[in-house]
Amino acid sequence: MRAIVAILKRNLTNFTRDKLRLIFSIFMSVFLLFIFSFVMKGAAKGIENPLNYLISGIIIMTVFQTALSNSSNILEDISMGVMKEVLVSPIARWQISIGQVLSSTIIAVAQSLIMIVIGLFMGLSINVIQFLQMLGVMVAVGATFSSLGLYVATLAKSSTTFQIMINVVILPFTFLSGAYIPTTTMPKILLPFVYINPLTYTTAIFRYITLKMGNMSSGALVKAGVAFNVDGFIIMPYMGLIIILTMGLLFFILCVRRFNTADFSNVKVFNPNDK
Amino acid sequence: MSNIIEVKNFTQKYGDFVAVDNISFDVEQGGVFAFLGPNGAGKSTTINTLCTIINKTSGELKINGYDVSDNKDKVRRDIGIVFQDSTLDGKLTIEENLKFHCEIYKVPKNEIKERLDFVLELVDLEDWRKAAVNSLSGGMKRRVEIAKGLIHYPKVLFLDEPTTGLDPQTRAKIWDYIYKLQKQKNITIFLTTHYMDEAEACDKVVIMDHGKIVACDTPYNLKNKYTSRMTKLMVEDEEVLGKYLKENSIKYELSEHMFTIYSNELNMIFDLVSKFKDTIKDFQTNNGTLNDVFLSITGKEIRS
């Protein structure tokens, strides 16, 4: 437990030390919020309250993207040697993974909280219970994609490779999730991709909460783009949460396994002459 | 004294390449133990295996009685490591780096402050504790690394080339710290180095080449065994000395009026000196160096 807290504390301190990065990551979220909510308003035709619809999508995308790219920190740690120090210390490997995932989740959630505040000024209306539910989903999404990012990071050999890998994941996933462009307005040919995209369900559950859709019928939910009719089988928003959590668990286990087995060859990559 | 490190028939392979070939050695508790050898000799592989970074191919390695493969966490708690490359977090301060280290090594919370003061004083960095590591010089960073390797009071401290790339002044200082520490805490120090003069001061030296141990002894014994004493003489009457040496069939070289004799027979040297003491203008006698030992064992200069 002490080790997890130590890693968490260290990662968060490290994050706040880089002032420029801090400013830019906040600026980026605000920028996205404005651009997308105003520009994409037109694309969200036929949806009641399009601004809220889009804002909620953008907030959850921020969680997703920040969580994913935060994991690049571990590559920095590896090349700086900090990871080597952690790996030769007497802490369990799963604790290292938890510490990393937790810190990147916290950063991602904190950043989205800022966006929620800005969203409130832009016309987003939520009550306390909704907020707590949103927070729960944000943490789940953050943890899931931090695990995914961490796993990808342990596979990548350099931060450049990691950035490319992450971009390949981020772009299609975000645009085919309905966060920016509602799935209901997408051409039919793209729908299979939308259905296999875990982010689709992430966005759906988040919207379901933010837009207070609890009392809507499944037919109306499908129409609003938060439930999905796949060949007659309706995927309800709460199922999306289960999908996300399962995925998170899977990648977390993969991470721990990476740290248990391949960790040392990973470190060796940065020390090719060290035989 | 008991052995703190025991290595038996240790072999390490990377694919077909044999990095370490069936080596065995012991390290006694409380000494300074040096691992010499050129790059690629298998030093770092051995250290990395002892530090639980790499898994061994075969053999038996024990630290403080614990097997390094079966009891990783116990071994990790007992060792401190100063790597060749930095392992510090540049954005954090010295104090934050050391505290982080204390946390992950489970140093009791109420002792952290006291230990911080102790190690920072040892490496003369008390005034810099709030400085970000990125702003420090290379020598200071290395001192922080040493402080960090020590703060959890390890039984064995591994130093992988602790002074490579540092200026002579800093090197001397770092050795001061290492010896001070070794005496104070009776820690066993296991180090690798390229610098032969540094190895001379160690209790025991192992020379490795091509994955094998080629020699293992105290520096003094190694020098006695593998090098010959070099005696230089300058006398007033060179012809007389030359004739005497020839008569007694002692091999010598003469250049720039200086006689150079290679021999370990001390009595012969004493006879020579007492016989010619009135005419000797200059005299010096030296043991061979570890560099000579290395040369005579491996037949080549250290590749660095």
Contacts between the chains, C-beta under 8 A, distances in Angstrom:
chain1	res1	chain2	res2	distance
A	2	B	103	5.6
A	2	B	104	8.0
A	2	B	106	6.4
A	3	B	103	6.5
A	3	B	104	5.1
A	3	B	106	7.7
A	5	B	103	7.3
A	6	B	100	5.7
A	6	B	103	3.4
A	6	B	104	5.6
A	7	B	104	7.6
A	9	B	100	7.8
A	10	B	89	6.9
A	10	B	92	7.0
A	10	B	96	7.6
A	10	B	100	5.1
A	13	B	91	7.8
A	13	B	92	6.4
A	13	B	96	6.7
A	14	B	89	6.6
A	14	B	91	5.2
A	14	B	92	6.8
A	17	B	91	4.3
A	17	B	92	7.4
A	18	B	91	6.9
A	77	B	89	8.0
A	80	B	86	7.2
A	80	B	87	7.7
A	80	B	88	7.8
A	80	B	89	6.8
A	80	B	90	6.8
A	81	B	83	6.7
A	81	B	85	5.3
A	81	B	86	5.2
A	81	B	87	3.8
A	81	B	88	7.3
A	82	B	87	6.1
A	82	B	88	7.4
A	82	B	89	5.1
A	84	B	53	7.6
A	84	B	83	6.5
A	84	B	85	8.0
A	84	B	87	5.3
A	85	B	87	4.0
A	85	B	101	7.2
A	85	B	148	7.8
A	86	B	104	6.4
A	87	B	53	7.2
A	88	B	51	5.6
A	88	B	52	6.5
A	88	B	53	6.1
A	88	B	76	6.0
A	88	B	79	7.9
A	88	B	81	5.8
A	89	B	76	6.1
A	89	B	101	7.7
A	89	B	104	4.4
A	89	B	105	5.7
A	90	B	72	8.0
A	90	B	73	4.5
A	90	B	74	7.8
A	90	B	76	4.1
A	90	B	77	4.6
A	90	B	104	7.8
A	90	B	105	6.6
A	90	B	106	7.1
A	91	B	104	5.3
A	92	B	73	8.0
A	264	B	53	5.3
A	264	B	54	5.9
A	264	B	55	7.7
A	267	B	53	7.1
A	271	B	85	6.8
A	273	B	39	7.0
A	274	B	44	5.0
A	274	B	48	7.6
A	274	B	84	7.3
A	275	B	14	7.2
A	275	B	19	5.4
A	275	B	40	5.5
A	275	B	42	7.4
A	275	B	44	6.7
A	275	B	45	6.0
